[in-house]
Amino acid sequence: MNKAEKWYFKKYITIHSSKAESDYLLLFNAIVSQKTYDEQALKEQFKDSGVSKRFSELKSYLYQKILKSLMLFKSERSVDFQIFSLVEQSKILFERNLPEASLKLLEKAEKKAEEQSDFLWQLKIRFLKNDIGVSNLEVNQMEEFLTSDLEMENQIWLHYKKDLRIAQLHTKQRLIKYQHIFDRSKSIEQLNFDQKDIALLSSWPKMNTRSQINCLTMLSDYYVGINQPLKAVDHINQALAICDLIALNSVENTKLYLVGIWRLCHVQYSLNYFSDTQKTIARMEQLLNNKNLDLREKQHIFGLAMFFTIFIYLKSGRPELGISYFEDRSTYFYKHHSKFFTSYTLSIITGIAHLQMLTQSWEKARKHLNWIKKHDQLKKYKHINAQIKLAELILHYELNNQKLLDSLIASTYRNLKSKESILQADRVLINFLKKVNRLQDKKKIQKIATKSLLKIEEALVNAEGNTQLTYYRYTIVPWLKEKSNQTAI
């Protein structure tokens, strides 16, 4: 809970609880004062008071009170909650035999639903209006009323079906991306939409704001996939213009804006438009001060901004700036990283380790690699695990740990091969390190490095689209060039 939410809860519980119930507030204050929740410490703190005897009951009741206060706290800024409240109030009035007053509230709710282009709410409200309207009519008036109502419901239903199909396409696109997140060539093969879907997505100008952003970002991703970057950029710019028109005056609008900006960031980054991506990141970071987003959403923004920024510095060959950027934010990162997406957390630290390798800060890179190795979710991410193992080989070569490197080379090869995650470029790199581990002749090392570099560059061309090899292009290739004396890191 943030400061405003805590203040509101204290105000809420003071109004809605009797003096005899002050134990709830005592327990709340004690929990808030803890850095991390510790139930044993709380029981010890209240062992001599009435709280200790009723601890489980108080904790459960406090939980319910907090949820209710948060719901009320957000109600003023949540249009969805406002619609829900109006509909429920309308039902109460209808049950009290006040149909006219009930219909007035439903009309208010319907107007808000139309403004949000929330077709599901519109249908629900139409059904309720239908029931109330029919109950107030004579038999000879019913046919005309129901005919008109049916036409209106059919129109809403058609809009809703289109909206639902767009949502299905978006879910399909996300699923394919996550299934082949590190092999873009495979995701492109499956991301192609049929002509009906393209026609539907292209009709975006007639849709609501949410569907417009969904359609434009999906089309931009589609054009990236079929190698038409100019069309992709055109759709990005149109989506950006729509995002600019969104008034950030409600929870729903703010989240819609955030989702739009986040998707644009992904497309711009995939096109290597780093300057534009950084501008979009700045837009996203402005939302960190927005009251309509909760703490968890703001932590996601922070994690996403770090992920994109660090890899922009890695891809654009500016390791010093990337390291400086991370160091400025490292305290917050280590405190809240458990709240980020795990793949982003691991990728951020992997990216920092690569940046430090580019600046030949081997010991610092080693600390970050060790941090990742201890992460309990690492086994789920084969691509990051492979990166860590290969980076370790380079690191121990540079630290001249010859004996350790001998055993690591053998174990790394076995591990990657057994998990079927070894690539041709990996074989070349492992073979290079095996040959030069105990070699002192610089000219021989340069010769072997030159041959290995050519083989790796060939492997990268053959595996175009496999983003698992990104770290080769921006870390290992520069390192091998330095070893072959073609350039310095």
N, C-alpha and C positions, 0 to 999 in steps of 0.2 A: 504493500500500500504506500502511496505517496503522501506528502504532508497534508495536502488538501483532503484526501480521502480519510486520513486519520482524524483530522479536525472535524470533518463531517460526522464520522462515526461517534466521536465523543459527544457531539451535540445531539445526535440522534438517540443515543442510549440514555442520555440525561433526560430527554423529553419523554421517551417511551418506556422508561423503567422506573420503578418506585425506589425510594431510599433504601428499602430492604434489599434491593437487588444490586447495590453498589459493588458487590463482590465481582460482578462481571467486568466492571470498569477496572477494578484492581488487577484482575487477571490479564485484561487486555494491555494495560500499561506495563505489566511485568514482561509480557511476551514481546512487546514493541522494543523494550529496552535491551533485549538479547540480540547479539549479532547473528547467531543461528539458533533455531528453535531447540531448546533443551528441556524436555519434560521433567527429568529427574531434578534438575536445578530448580524448576518452578515448584515442584512438590516440597522440596527442602525449604524453599523460601517461605511457603505458606503453611508449614507443618504445625504451627501453633495457632492457626486461625481456622475459621469455619470453611475457608476455601479448600483446605486439604481434605475434609470429609466429603465434600461434594464436587471434587475436582472433575471427574468424568462428566457429570451432569452440567457443570458450569462451562466446560470446554465445548461440549456439544451445543449448548444454548448460545454461547458466544459466537460459534461458527455460523449459526443460523442468523443471528443478529447482524453479523458483518456482511453476509450475503444480501440481506434485506436493505441495509444502509447503502451498500455499493450500487444496488439496483436503483434505489431512489436518487442517489448521487448522479448516476449517469442518465437518468430518465429525461432530464431537461434537454440534454444534447443528443439523445438518441431518437431519431424520427420513428424508427421501428417500434420502440417502446411507447411513444406517443400514440401511434396508430392502435397498438394493442390496448392501451388504456381507454381510448375513445370507444373502441369496439366493446370492451367489457362493461364500460359504463352504460353504453347503449342497451346491452342485454339486460342489465339491471332495471333500467327504466321501462323496457318492454314488459318484463316480468311484473312490474308494478302497474301495468295497464296504462302506460303513458307513451303510446306509439308515436305521436308527433314529436315529442322531445327526443325520443329514441332515434327517429329518422334524422333529426338535425345533427346529432352527434355522428351518426354514420356518414352523413354527407361531408362533415369535416374530415373524418378519417379517410373517406374516399378521395378527397382533394389532395391530402398529404400523400396517399398511395400513388396517385397519378403523377404528382410532382417528382416522386422517387422512381417512377416507372416500375413499380412493384406489382407485377401482374397477378401474382399469387394472392396478395392481399386484396387486390381489386376484385378478384373472383369471389373470395370469401365474403367481402362486404356486399357484393351484388346478391349473393345467395341470402344474406341476412335481410337486405332491403326488400328482396322478393317476398320473404316470409312475413315481414311486418306490413308491407304494402298490400298483400293479398288479404291479410286479416282485417284490413280497414276498408275493403271494397265490397260493393254489391256484386251479385253474381253476373249481371249483365255488363259490368265494367272489367271483369277479370280477363276475358279473352284479349282485349286490346292491350291491357297492361302486361300480360305475360308474353305476348308476341313481341312487343317493344323490348321487354327485358331480355328475351331470348336472343334477339339480334345483337344487343349490347354485349351479352355474355359470349357469344360466338366471336365477336371482334377481339375481345380481351383474350379469349382462348387461343386464337390464331397468333397473337403477339407473344403469348406465353410459350407456345410450342416452338416458335423461332428462338426465343430467349433460351429455352431449355436445350435446343439443338446446339446453339453456340457454346453453352456451358459444357455439353458433352464433348464437343470438338476440342475445347480447351483442356479438359481433363485428359482426353486421349493424347493430346500433344505433350502435356506434362509427363504422363506416364511413359511415353516412348523416350522422351529426353532423359528421364531418370534411369530407364532400363539400359540406355546406351550413352550415359552421361560422359563417358571418356572415349567414345568412338563416334565422332560426329558423322562420319560417312554412313554408318549403319542407321543412325537416327534419321538422316536425310532421306534414305530409301523409304522409310515407313511414314514420314511426315507428310508426304504428298497427299493433298486432298483431291477428291473427285470433283467433276465440273459442277455438280449441284451444290457442293459445299463451298466451292470458290464463289459461285453466284450468290449464295447466302451471305458469305462474309463480305462480298463486294457491295452488298446493299446496306452497309453500315450507316450511311447518312440518315436513313429512315428510322433508326433504332434509338433506344435510350442510351444515356451516357456510358453506363457500365458496359453494355454490349458493344458500343462504338469502340471503346478502348480495347476490349477483348478481341474484336474483329481486326482492328488495325495492327495490334501487336502480333496476332497469329499470322496475318498476311505478310508482315515484315519478316517474321521468322521463316515463313514459307519461301519468300523471295531470296533470303540469305541462303537457304538450302538449295535453290536451283540456280545459284550464282548470278543473281540480278540485284547487285547492291544498290543501284540508283533507285529502283522501285522500293527496296526495303527502307532506304533513308526517307523517301517521300512519305511512306506510311508512318514511319517513326515521327516525322515532323508534324503530321496531321494529328497523331495521338497526343503529342506534346501540347499542341494548340488547344485540344479539348481539355487536357488536364489543367491548363492555365485558366480555364473558364469555371472550374469547379470552386464553389465557395466553401471554404473549410469551416462551416458553421455548425456541423453536426458530426457525430461519431461515424455515421455511414459515409458521408461525403469525404471526410478526412481519410478513412480507410481505402475508399475508392481511388483517391488521389495517390495514396502511398502505393497501392498495387500497380497503378498505371506507371508511375515513375520507376518502380522496381523492375517492371518488365522492359521498359525502355532501356534501362541500364544494361540489362542482359543482352539485348539485341545490339546496342552500340558497342559493347565490349566484344561481342562475337565478331563484329566487323572490324575490330582493331581501331575504332574511332576513339582513341584515348582521351583527347581533349574534350570531345562532346560527353563522353562517359563521366569525366570528372565534374563537368558542369551539372550533369544530372545527379551525381552523388551529392553535390552541394545543395541541390534542391531537396533531396531526401533528408539530409542532415538538418535542414531548417525545421523539419517536423519534430525534432527532439524537444523543442519548446512548446509543442502544441498540446493543449489540455485534453483534446479528444482522444489521444492515444494513451494506453496504459504503459506501465513500466516495461512489461515483457515485450511489447511491440517496439518500444524505443531501444531496448537491448538488441533486438533483431536488426534495427536500422544501423546501430553502431557496428554490429558484426558484419553486415553486408557491405557497409562503407569501407571497413578495414580490408575485407577480402578483395574487393575490386581495386582499391587503391594500391595495395601491396603488389598485386599481380600486374597492374599497369606499370609500376616502377620496374618490376622484374622484366616484363616484355619490352619495355622501352629502353632498357639498359641504363637505368639510373639507380643503382643499388644504394648509394649513400642517402639519397632522398627517402627511399623506402625504409631504410633502417631508422632514420631520424623520425619519420612519421610514426613508426611503430613504438619507438621509445617514448614519444610524447603521450602515447595512449596505453602503454603497457600496464600501468597500475590498474586502470579500469578493466582492461582485457582480462588480466589474471583473476580479478575479483568476480567478474560476471561471465566468464567464458562458458560456464556450464549452462547458461541460458541461451546461448547461440545454437544454431544448427551445428551438429557435431562435425559434419563434412566441412563447414566453413572454419570451425575452430582448428581442426587438423590441417586444413589447407593454408590457413594464415600462418601457423607456426612453421609449416614446411616451406612456405614462401620466404619467410624471414631467414630460415636456415640457408636457403639458396642464395639470398641476397648477401648474407655474411660470407658465404663461400666465394662469391664474386669479388668481395673486398679482401679475401684471404684472411678473414677473421675466423680461423679454424676452430679455436677453443670455444668461442661464442656459438658457432654453428653446432658444435658437438653438444653443448648444453641443451640447445633447442631440440636436437634430434633425440637426445635422451628423454626429454620431457614428453615428446610424442610417443616414444616406445613404451612409456609407462601408462599411457592412456588406455582405459579399459575397453574402448570401442574401436581401437585400431584394427583389430582382426576383421571387422566388417568391411573395411575399405582396402581392397587388394592393391589398387593403384597407388595409394599413399604409402602403404607398407612397402611396396616395391621401390618407390622413390627413396624412402628412408634407408633401405638396405644398400642401394647403389650409392647414395650420397655418403653413407658411412665408409664405403670402400675408398672413395676419393679422399675423404677426410683422413683416414688412417694412413693412406699413402703419403699425404702431405705432412703428416706428423711423424713419418718414418717409423711406424709401428709394424715392422716387417713380419715378425712372427705372428702377430695378431691378424695381420692382413691375409697371410697364407690360409689360416683357418676360416676367416670370414669369406674369402673368395669361394672356397669349397661349399660352405654352409649356405651362402646366398644363392649360389647356382642350384643347389639341391632344392632349396625352399621355393624358389620361383618356378622351377621346373615341375615340382610336385603339385603346385597350385595352378598350373597351366596359365601363369601370368607372365612368363618370360617371353620377351619380344626379340626380334633379330638384333635390334640396336643394343639390347641388354647383353646379348652373347658377345658382341664385338667389344663392348666396354669391359666386361669381365675378362675376356681374353687379353685385352691390352694390359690391364692391371697385373694379370698373372705373369706376363712376359717382362714387364718393367719393374716389378716389385723390388728385386735385388740388383737391378742393373744400375751401374754408376756412369756409364759412358753416355754423355749428353747427346752426342750425334746419333747414337743408336736409338736412344729414346725418342729423339725428334723424328727419325725415320719411321719407327713403329707408330708413333702418334699420327703422322701424316697419312699413313695407310689406313689406320683405324678411323680417322676423321672422314676420309672418303667413303668408307664402308657405312659409317653411321649416317652420313648425309644421304647416301643412296637408300638406306633403310627408312629414313624419314620421308623421302619422296614417295616410296612405295606404300607407306602407312599414312598418307595424307588424310587428314580428318580425324585421326586418332589423337584426341587431346591428352591422352595419357602420356604422350611424348613431348608435351609442352616444355617440361623441365630440361629435356635434352637440348632443345633449340636455344634456350635462354641461359642455361647454366653449363651443361656438359660440353656442348660444342665450343663455347668460348674458352673453357678450361683446356680442351684438347688442342685448340688453336695455339694457346699459350705454350703448351708442351711441344708442339711442332714448330714453335718459333715463328708462327705466321702473324701473331698479334699478342698483345698482353691483355690479361683480364682487367 
